[in-house]
Amino acid sequence: MARIALVTGASKGIGRACALRLAQDGMTVIVNYSHSDADAEAVVAEIKAMGQDAMAVKADVADADQVKEMIRVITKTYGQIDVLVNNAGIVRDEFLLMLNKENLDQCFELNVKGYFFCAQQAVLKMFRKKSGVIINMSSVSSMVAIPGQTVYSATKGAVNSMTQTMAKELAPYGIRVNAVAPGFVQTEMVDQLPPEKKEEYLKVVPMGRFADVKEIADLVSFLCSDASSYMTGQVLVLDGGLSL
Ligand code: NAP
């Protein structure tokens, strides 16, 4: 039977690429999103065209009740969740002195609390099978100081720490937890940067380019597979040399 994978924030960008890649790997994929109905349905259609099953589920993963309802719908339809990719995240760049409380709250609500809500609900299902995989999307910003990203980097630092502790707590139950820390990836998040910022960022990447979303999805695929069966609690950096 196909493994059931939930990818949060899968209507676009890295999440979309992960959803398509996991479908290619033979999984049934749940495409979570919060606003972009048409984009999410397009991902589902693309997966179905590959011959795999998929379902779009609209839910704000920063809202614990919506997460619970999403997991209820998924398990009612498919009975199980084998893989969770905690990917939905936002960036609100601003310098410390300009810090806006609303942005601060939104970043922590989604990038940190949202990951906890999804992990907790998914693990409740994974426990029964004594197996499962969780992948948390972090960022190289958690390790390399980028001015303007105080809040974002703090949320991703929290993701790294939660990955390690969750991994240790869940290893006895056959559940592996790892994180992926990409550098700059060519998505809407990066498209929205002012051109001069993009140029500035490109200069600090030794490989001289931003990552393609498929390069991130390849690593996520590896972490979901038996090829990484002895790996847990790791934060894997994929940044074209940015952090060197
Ligand atoms: P993106 O292109 O902006 O896409 C974000 C996705 O998250 C969309 O599918 C969006 O769906 C969904 N989303 C946003 N808020 C949500 C919510 N409250 N509940 C559920 N889904 C929500 O982002 P991305 O660049 O692919 O980034 C994905 C992850 O990678 C993030 O965690 C980010 O921090 C991390 N990352 C990105 C980069 C980069 O350079 N792009 C680098 C390092 C790490 P809707 O459109 O429907 O809202």
Residues whose N, C-alpha, C, O or C-beta is under 5 A from the ligand:
A	BS01	NAP	G9 A10 S11 K12 G13 I14 G15 N32 Y33 S34 H35 S36 A59 D60 V61 A62 N87 A88 G89 I90 L110 M137 S138 S139 V140 P182 G183 F184 V185 T187 E188 M189 V190
